[in-house]
Amino acid sequence: MTKAKKSPALKPDAIMRLGLGFWGSKTLLSAIELGLFTELATGALDADRIQERMALHPRSVRDFLDALVALGMLQRKGSRYANTPETDLFLDRNKPSYAGGMLEMCNARLYKFWGSLTEGLRTGVPQNEVKEGGNFFAALYADPDRLEGFLKAMTGLSSGAARAIAKRFPWKHYKTFVDVGCAQGGVPVQVALANPHLTGRGMDLPVVQPIFEAYVRKQGLENRLRFHPGDFFTASLPQADVIIMGHILHDWDLDEKRMLLKKSYDALPKGGALIIHESLIDDDRKANALGLLMSLNMLIETPGGFDYTGADCRRWMKEAGFRKSYVEPLAGPDSMVVGIK
């Protein structure tokens, strides 16, 4: 008689790591807020020098730095701390590859609002500035410095996807494009840099124009990229061979999503293409956790926004009139849905 195999002992480790995950998250966000990675980009420093330059309390500094080492955000050789290759590339504010803008916004705003997620789950209403009678977007667009920080955050959020779109989409078949809701211009810049034959435009509210144009000039693309002021809800979209919308559709409810897709269809020529890129939820709704968490973030931030699957978007595109569509992974959790008119 053979003995029954023992089931592996169940452990709470994964549950505890997830439940306490905000500890590590806030440690990283505070390091970005302090400018630690930018400071270390010029060379490794010991704890005493970091304490002095960052104005940290002696009680906190070693645990803070060693926690970042254990989390894979810093390296330590002997007594000196240095950036990892990733944090040096993506978290040094002085590099064009800086992707920390979104994390700065998470630290300044979203971290505290997510503390009210349970209330949002029960009420279905936003948990941001609206709760105190404020309007995040109205306040944002009224403050040039705050707006520029937000637009930089959007560039950081889309940087990986922008580079992938610039290389993977068949741009050789097209001559013009417009990025609707272009923010600082991160996606148009990457597309133009990788495809010298293209000319493009970025569409956003008029207040965004000087920020977009300054960013484009810095990249030497002012002769090929122009700004088109307008509200994509009230104005027609500019005509172009390709229309891009990144991290736009998820801000809005289903009727608004369908309206934006129909506007895009109407602005395209026959054979033109619409590129929608987001942290798409996988079709089985169980693998891309970031896409699902981003949808919960829309619950926190918007009255009706939600994220969606590639199959959802393709169905809406078909309803809008697009003759074919496909989904292609980009970078990390991001994918694009391409619709052809």
N, C-alpha and C positions, 0 to 999 in steps of 0.2 A: 504494500500500500504506500503510495507516494504522498509526501507531505504537500499540502497546499502552499502555493507560493504566497509569501507575505506581500501585501500591498506596500508600496513605499510610504514611509511616514509623511504625513501631511505637515507642512510648516507654514507659519504665518509670515514668512520673510517678505514675499512679494507684496502682500497686503500692507505690511508696515512701511516698506519702501515707498509705496504709492501714497499712503496716508500722510507720511512725513515729508513728502516730496517738496512741499513749500519751503522747508528749511533750506534745502540746497538752492532752490530757485531764488529766494530772497538774498542769499549770500552772493550769488552771481549778480543779481540786479544791483545790489549795493556796491559791488566792485566796479560795475560800469558807471554808476552814479558818481563814485569817487574819482573816476578817471584812472583807475589802477593800471589797466592794460595799456593805456596811452602812455603813462609814465614809464612803464617797463619796456615799451617799444624802443627806447633809447639805450637799454642795457639792463642786465640783471642787478638787483639791489638786495642788501641784507634787510632783515626785519627792522632794525633800528632806523635805517635810512627811510624805509617805507613809512614807518610810524611817524617820523618827523615830517615827511613831505605830504602825507595824507592827513595829518593832524588827527591820528588815532590815539586812543587811550592805550597805555602799556598793557592793561589787562586783556585787551581784545586782540592785539595784533597777531600773535603767533597762531592762535586757534583759527582766526579768520584766514590767514594765508595758508596754513596747512590744510584747512578744510577745502580751499580752492585747489590745492595739490591733489587731495584725495578725490575730488570731484572731476579731475582731469582738465581743469582750467588754467593751472599754473604748473611749472616744473620747478623743482628745488635741487640744486647741486651744492652740496656742502651747506653753507648757511645763506646762500644767495638764491633769490626767487626770480624766475623769468617766465615770460609768456610761453605758451605752447605754440607750435606753428599755426594752429587754427585761431587761437585768440589774438595772436600777433597780426594775422591777416584781416580778421573780421571784427575785432573789437578795439583797434587803434583808431581813434577819431580822426587822425591825420592822414589816413590812407583812403583812397577812393573806393576801396573794397569794404569800408566800414558798414557792418550790418546791424549795429547796435541801436539804431534809431527806434525801431519797433520795441526793443527791450527797454529803452529809456521811457517810452510811453507806458509800457506795462508797469514799470516801477512807479511812475508819477501818478498814473490814473487807475489802470485796470486791476492792480493788485488789491486795492481796497474795495473796489466794486465787486470783485469776485467773492469777497466775504459775505455778500448778500445773495449768493446764488440760490440758496434754499428758498428765500422769499420770491426770487424770480421764477423758480420752478412752480411755486404755488400760485402766483398771480399772473404770470405771463407778461409782465410789464417790465420795461427797462429799469436797471438798477444803477444808472450812472447819474450825471448831474441833473437829469430830469426829476429825480426824486426830491430835489431841493428847489424846484422851480426854475432850474437853469436849462439851457439848451447848449449842449456840447458843441455842435457844429456852428451855431450862431456866434458863440464866444470864441471859437477857434478861428473863424474867418475874420473876426474883428480885431484880432491881435496878430500883427505880422510876424513877430518873433515866434510865438506859439505855433502859428500856421506853418512856418518854415520847418520847425522841429517835427511837426506831424508829417509833412510831406517827405522829409528825410526818412522818417520811420517807414513810410510806404515804399520808398526806394529800397531800404534794407530788406523789407518783407518780400519784395519781388525780385531781388537781385539774381538769385539762382535761376528762377524761372525765366527772367529776361534774357540771360545769356543762352539758355537752352532754346528759347523761341527764336532768337537771332540766328542760331545755327541749324535747327532741325526743321523749321518750316520751309517749304520750297519757294523761297523768295525770288528765285531767278525767273519765275513765271509772272511776277508782278512788278509794278513801277512805283506805286504810291500807297501810303498807309496813313491811318489816323488812330491815335490812342485816345480813347474816350475815358475821361476821368484820369488824365495823365499824371496828376500830382507834380512832383519835381521834374519828371521826365526820364526816370530810370529805364523804362522799357524802350521808348523811342531812341534813346541814346545808344543802347546796346544793339538794337536792330540796325540802326544807321552805321555804327562802327563796323559791324560784321558784313554789311551789304552796301558797298559804295555806290551802287547804281540807284538806290532808293532815295526818294524824298518823302518827308512825312510831316505830320502835324500832331500837336497835342491839344486836346480839347479839355477845358476845365473852366471854372468860374473866373471872371476877369481878375480878381485879386491874386490869383495864382500866377499871372503872366510874368511879373518881374522875377519871381523865383525860378520858374521854368527857363526863362531866357538866360538868366545868369548861369544856371547849371549847363545849359546847352553851349553857351559861349566858352565855358571852362573846358569843354570837350572839343572845341574847335568845329562845331557842327552848325553854327548859326546860318550858314548858307543852304543847308539841306533840311533843317527842322524849324518849323514855324509854329507859333501859338495861335490857336483858334478859340477866342473867348465865347463862352456860352453855357447855358444850363441844359443838360441833356434831357431834362424832363419837359421843358417848355419850348426848346428850339429843335429844329431838324438837325440831324447829324451831318457833318461834312461828308461829301462824296469822296470815295477813295477806292482803290482796288482791294484793300484789306482794312478791316476795322478790328481793333483790339479793345477788349475790356478785361481788365485784371482786377480782381478783388472789388468788383462793382456789383454784380448781380446779387451777391449774398447779402447786401445791405437792405434789400427790398423784399416786399411780400410777393406772392405769386403773380398777381395781376400786374404789378409794376415790372417784374422780371419779363413777363410776356410782352409788355409794351416796349421795353428796351430792345428785345430781340426783334420785334416787328420793325421798329425804327431802324435798326441796323440793316435788316433785309432791304428795306426801302431805299437806303442810301448806297447800296452796293450795285455795281454793274452785274450783268449776267456773267457767271464764272467767278465773281468776286468771293472773298472769303471773310468769315467772321471768326476771330480767335477769342475764346473765353478761357481765362486761366484763373484757377483758384486752388485751394487745398481741397480738391474734390473728395467727397465721401466715396469709398469704394461701393460698388453695386450691391455687395452682400451686407454692407453697413456693419462690419465687425473688424476691419483691419486697420484703416487709416484713422487712428485715434485723434490725430491733430485736426483732421477735417471735421470730425464730430465735435471736438472741443471748440473749434472755431464757430460752429453753429450755436453752441451754448454761449459763446461770446457775443454773437448777434442777439441772443435773448437778453444779455446784459446791456447791450448798447443801443438796440433799435426797437421800434414798435412792432415790426413785422418781418424783419430779415431772418433768413435761415440759409444754411449751406445745403448742398444737394449732391446727388450722384451724377456721374457721367451719363448714365442712362436717362435720368431725369432731364438733363440739359438737352440731350439729343432729341428727346420726345418734344420738348418745347420748341426746339429749332424746326422740327418737321411741321409742327402746327403753324409756325411763322412763315413757312413756305420754302425753307432750304431743302434742296433736292437730295443732298447726302451730307453725312457728318461722320466724324470719327473722334476717338479719344486717344491721346498720346501722353505718357508720363513725361515730366520735365525734370525737376530736381527736387530731391527730398519728397515731401508729401504733395507737391504741386503737380497738377496735370493740366493739359489744355484740351478743350473741346473745339474742334474746327468744323464749321458749317460752310458748305459751298452752295452758292445761289445758282 
